[in-house]
Amino acid sequence: MSTNISALNELEGFIGGCLVDSETGLMLASEGGGKIDLEAASALNTQVVKAKLSAMSALKLNDVIEDILITLGKQYHLIRPLASAPTVFIYLALDRKSSNLGLARIKLKSVESNITL
């Protein structure tokens, strides 16, 4: 089992990130955080994932979530369910001024590929 998400620290504008079990809302791993309470973010972003899954089901969309992007005035928040374990997701918070969204999505995919549960 490997839940190492430390490579997220390499991203320009990195604020914090965590690996979350969406069935319980509990964090499995975390990095950084700054002013963001990653424990609370884990539980609250679980609700975001569940809401999107519910919407997809109601719309009869036969698809999976690749990632969810939330754009704030000063930050980007990315949520990426693991392809190998869709009930687990990576949450990433970035400073909007200094980050590159494209590179962040590539890094998230790379970090995801190294996680084994």
VOROVEX-656115 format. One record per atom (N, C-alpha, C, CB): x, y, z. Coordinates in pm, whole numbers, padded with zeros to 5 digits, always signed. Atoms other than C-alpha are relative to their C-alpha. Last residue first. Glycine has a CB too. Layout:
N
XYZ/...
//
This chain:
117
+00081+00018-00121/-00448+00083-00195/-00030-00146+00025/-00130+00078-00010/+00057+00135-00003/-00176+00171-00442/-00072-00019+00133/+00112-00110-00020/+00075+00038-00119/-00086+00528-00531/-00055-00142-00016/-00115+00101+00027/-00090+00059-00099/+00190+00586-00786/-00069-00044+00128/+00108+00097+00035/-00053+00126+00053/-00045+00643-01082/+00094-00071+00098/+00074+00026-00131/+00104+00105-00006/-00236+00904-00882/+00057-00135-00043/-00120+00038-00089/+00007+00039-00141/+00080+01112-00837/-00100-00114+00017/-00040+00122+00089/-00124+00070-00032/+00129+01116-01215/-00001-00050+00145/+00121+00092-00023/+00009+00131+00066/-00234+01208-01281/+00124-00085+00033/-00015+00018-00153/+00100+00080-00073/-00211+01487-01025/-00011-00140-00058/-00136+00069-00004/-00063+00048-00123/+00112+01610-01186/-00097-00085+00082/+00049+00119+00085/-00097+00103+00040/-00056+01634-01530/+00065-00061+00125/+00109+00060-00094/+00078+00118+00039/-00354+01820-01380/+00092-00115-00041/-00096+00035-00115/+00057+00059-00121/-00119+02060-01201/-00080-00126-00033/-00089+00102+00073/-00106+00078-00065/+00079+02122-01520/-00051-00069+00126/+00119+00090+00035/-00033+00113+00087/-00238+02229-01698/+00105-00091+00062/+00048+00049-00135/+00105+00100-00011/-00352+02448-01408/+00029-00125-00084/-00133+00059-00040/+00035+00031+00139/-00028+02641-01386/-00096-00118+00004/+00129-00032-00087/+00009+00139+00046/+00016+02797-01044/-00035-00009-00148/-00104-00076+00083/-00130+00059+00031/+00149+03133-00927/-00005-00143-00052/+00085+00003+00122/-00094-00091+00065/-00154+03361-00924/+00127-00070-00048/+00038+00111+00095/+00036-00025+00140/-00412+03089-00856/+00103+00087-00074/-00136+00067-00006/+00010-00145+00012/-00251+02960-00537/-00021+00032-00148/+00127+00073+00057/-00111-00075+00059/-00319+02587-00544/-00028+00149+00006/+00024-00043-00145/+00025-00144-00002/-00534+02346-00343/+00125+00072-00048/-00041+00049+00143/-00117-00088+00015/-00529+01975-00426/-00044+00145-00001/+00077-00034-00129/+00043-00140-00004/-00772+01699-00326/+00126+00086-00001/-00090+00031+00127/-00106-00093-00039/-00689+01343-00429/-00061+00140-00006/+00128-00012-00094/-00038-00111+00087/-00980+01102-00434/+00117+00078+00057/-00118+00092-00023/-00111-00076-00059/-01079+00760-00303/+00037+00111-00098/+00125-00093+00032/+00051-00054-00127/-01419+00604-00382/+00109+00076+00076/-00054-00113+00088/+00077-00124+00013/-01308+00570-00745/-00058+00058+00129/-00111-00023-00094/+00085+00006-00120/-01037+00312-00659/-00084+00128+00005/+00086-00017+00132/-00008+00136-00056/-00821+00228-00964/-00090-00019+00122/+00143-00032+00036/+00058+00092+00098/-00925+00542-01155/-00006-00142+00057/+00081+00002-00131/-00095+00096+00055/-00853+00748-00844/-00071-00093-00097/+00069-00080+00113/+00019+00138-00047/-01095+01037-00796/+00102-00093-00066/-00145-00048-00031/-00020+00106+00099/-00939+01376-00875/-00022-00138+00062/+00142+00010-00061/+00039+00126-00063/-01050+01692-00693/+00012-00107-00109/-00147+00006+00062/+00019+00113+00090/-00881+02017-00790/-00033-00124+00082/+00126-00024-00087/+00014+00123-00075/-00911+02345-00601/-00032-00110-00100/-00112+00011+00112/+00060+00110+00075/-00776+02657-00769/-00010-00117+00098/+00085-00037-00129/-00050+00137-00003/-00715+02964-00556/-00070-00088-00105/-00020-00060+00139/-00143+00005-00029/-00740+03342-00534/+00059-00140-00008/+00026+00057+00135/-00068-00124+00036/-01081+03425-00681/+00151-00008+00014/-00052+00111+00083/+00030-00108-00093/-01197+03065-00662/+00074+00125-00046/+00039-00038+00147/-00080-00120+00017/-01202+02810-00942/-00050+00108+00095/-00004+00049-00147/+00072-00110-00064/-01331+02467-00849/+00093+00120-00006/-00043-00035+00149/-00074-00125-00022/-01213+02196-01084/-00092+00102+00062/+00059+00053-00134/+00092-00110-00024/-01348+01841-01065/+00085+00121+00031/-00101-00031+00117/-00032-00093-00107/-01146+01558-01213/-00108+00105+00010/+00138+00065-00023/-00146-00005+00015/-01179+01249-01428/+00056+00096+00104/+00041+00044-00144/-00061-00131-00026/-01530+01176-01303/+00150-00013-00020/-00034+00051+00144/-00072-00010-00127/-01672+00863-01465/+00055+00142+00013/+00115-00105+00008/-00135-00055+00009/-01932+00811-01737/+00063+00000+00139/-00002+00143-00059/-00079+00121-00019/-02271+00660-01817/+00147+00039-00016/-00041-00113-00102/-00128-00010+00070/-02466+00978-01768/+00081-00124+00031/+00077+00130+00041/-00028+00124+00071/-02820+00891-01663/+00124+00010-00090/-00121-00040-00084/-00002-00035+00143/-02891+01253-01570/+00026-00121-00088/+00106+00107-00026/+00132-00055+00034/-02993+01142-01220/-00011+00033-00148/-00029+00124+00084/+00095+00111-00003/-02678+00926-01199/-00139+00047-00041/-00005-00063+00141/-00029+00085+00116/-02452+01210-01307/-00098-00116-00008/+00145-00053+00006/+00047-00072+00120/-02617+01441-01056/+00022-00083-00125/+00073+00136-00014/+00146+00004-00004/-02567+01186-00777/-00060+00069-00122/-00051+00067+00129/+00039+00137+00035/-02202+01140-00871/-00151-00014-00004/+00060-00100+00099/-00023+00015+00143/-02158+01518-00868/-00039-00140-00047/+00147+00028-00034/+00101-00079+00071/-02321+01548-00525/+00017-00016-00152/+00010+00149+00039/+00127+00072-00007/-02109+01262-00386/-00111+00074-00076/-00042-00020+00146/-00011+00120+00085/-01789+01429-00508/-00133-00075-00002/+00113-00092+00050/-00006-00046+00138/-01886+01766-00358/+00001-00119-00095/+00126+00088-00024/+00136-00039+00038/-01990+01603-00029/-00006+00047-00145/-00052+00110+00093/+00071+00127+00018/-01651+01431-00005/-00143+00029-00044/+00002-00084+00131/-00012+00033+00142/-01510+01780-00056/-00056-00139-00033/+00146+00007-00042/+00087-00086+00079/-01649+01874+00285/+00008-00030-00150/+00035+00146+00024/+00141+00030-00023/-01501+01580+00473/-00091+00080-00092/-00036+00027+00146/+00024+00140+00036/-01154+01614+00325/-00148-00034+00011/+00081-00095+00089/+00009+00005+00146/-01158+01994+00343/-00029-00141-00049/+00130+00052-00064/+00134-00050+00037/-01235+01970+00716/-00018-00007-00152/-00019+00146+00050/+00097+00097-00056/-00929+01750+00776/-00141+00041-00039/+00013-00009+00155/+00014+00113+00091/-00726+01966+00537/-00095-00106+00052/+00135-00061-00027/+00016+00115-00090/-00789+02282+00739/-00027-00122-00088/-00116+00023+00105/+00111+00089+00029/-00663+02535+00486/+00001-00117+00098/+00006-00051-00147/+00119-00047-00070/-00445+02815+00624/-00123-00088-00027/-00030+00144-00040/+00001-00143-00028/-00125+02638+00524/-00122+00037+00082/+00003+00081-00129/+00128-00042-00055/-00224+02292+00412/-00007+00148+00026/-00028-00074+00127/+00022-00145-00005/+00100+02114+00335/-00131+00033+00070/+00000+00058-00140/-00121-00080+00021/+00079+01744+00254/-00039+00147+00009/+00068-00031-00140/+00010-00145+00023/-00184+01490+00357/+00138+00061-00016/-00075+00068+00115/-00132-00062+00007/-00254+01116+00361/-00019+00149-00021/+00087-00063-00115/-00093+00113-00002/-00552+00883+00423/+00144+00049-00002/-00027-00093-00118/-00127-00016+00071/-00790+01163+00515/+00085-00123+00015/+00074+00123+00050/-00124-00005-00075/-01138+01060+00629/+00122+00013-00092/+00014-00123+00087/-00042-00139-00011/-01461+01151+00451/+00132+00016+00072/-00105+00080+00071/-00003-00042-00141/-01594+00800+00526/+00031+00149+00017/+00103-00082+00075/+00104+00074-00071/-01702+00670+00184/-00009+00045+00146/+00026-00151-00008/+00128-00070+00009/-01507+00946+00011/-00114-00077+00066/-00034+00025-00144/+00095+00108+00021/-01172+00811+00134/-00139+00063+00001/+00014-00114+00111/+00122+00011-00081/-00942+01110+00093/-00083-00122-00039/-00083+00127-00015/+00060+00118+00058/-00584+01172-00021/-00117-00035+00092/+00104-00121-00015/+00023+00119-00080/-00472+01519+00068/-00064-00110-00083/-00087+00033+00121/+00070+00108+00067/-00334+01840-00069/-00020-00117+00093/+00075-00043-00124/+00020+00122-00077/-00198+02174+00032/-00074-00104-00080/-00076+00030+00128/+00044-00039-00134/-00093+02519-00083/-00014-00125+00088/-00135+00077-00006/+00058+00103-00087/+00110+02446-00396/-00036+00058+00137/+00098-00117+00017/+00126-00048-00057/+00167+02760-00609/-00067-00100+00092/-00093+00036-00108/-00004-00144-00025/+00433+02594-00826/-00137+00043+00053/+00037+00080-00130/+00079-00089+00084/+00392+02219-00795/+00017+00146+00042/-00148-00038+00006/-00084-00052+00108/+00675+02023-00634/-00074+00101-00088/+00050-00114-00085/-00078-00114-00050/+00479+01978-00311/+00083+00067-00109/+00092-00046+00111/+00083-00119+00023/+00239+01752-00506/+00071+00126+00046/-00134-00014+00074/-00042-00064+00126/+00524+01499-00512/-00086+00122-00033/-00008-00101-00114/-00098-00107-00025/+00446+01429-00143/+00045+00071-00128/+00120-00056+00071/+00039-00109+00089/+00131+01230-00233/+00099+00117+00010/-00142+00048+00034/-00092-00113+00004/+00248+00898-00088/-00044+00103-00104/+00142-00049-00032/+00087-00118+00004/-00046+00666-00021/+00083+00128-00006/-00093+00002+00122/-00075-00125+00006/+00137+00341-00098/-00097+00117-00016/+00103-00002-00118/+00085-00119+00000/+00000+00000+00000/+00089+00124+00000/-00096+00000+00123/
//
